[in-house]
Amino acid sequence: MERKPRVSPLVPTMAIDHHLGRVHVGTSDAEVKADIEQMVARAAANDPRWTPALRRQAVKYALWSHHRNQAEYEWLMSGAHGRPRLSLSPGRRRRKAAAPRYTPEEERELARRRTAAKTQKRDGMGRFGR
């Protein structure tokens, strides 16, 4: 699939994506192009910032997004994504357990400090006492 086209921030990509989300993936490129051109023409009637270059960018983005939707649909329906694995099969490698960050003595010291800090907060003693 081709790269995402560069478009101006003035091109309403979210509105285009919303519109294409409601269009069937089997719709032809010509129909999508006509829909987007019509949508842009309505917007351009009220906004002078819609230059011919912005209109081309909107159409190009819409076609790219439509092709992305088609590719996602094809991938989903092909079954290539596989089924979710519920258990670890013997063929898959297990991750090594992470090394402990602290020794048991350090863990006890940290727990003691946390408890002391909570006790200070509960008793109303701040950093400098009362």
Buried (B, 14 or more C-beta within 10 A) or exposed (E): EEEEBEBEEEBBBEEBBEBBEEBEBEBEEEEBBEBBBEBBEEBBEEEEEBEEEBBBBBBBBBBBBBBBBBEEEEEEEEEEEEEEEEEEEEEEEEEEEEEEEEEEEEEEEEEEEEEEEEEEEEEEEEEEEE
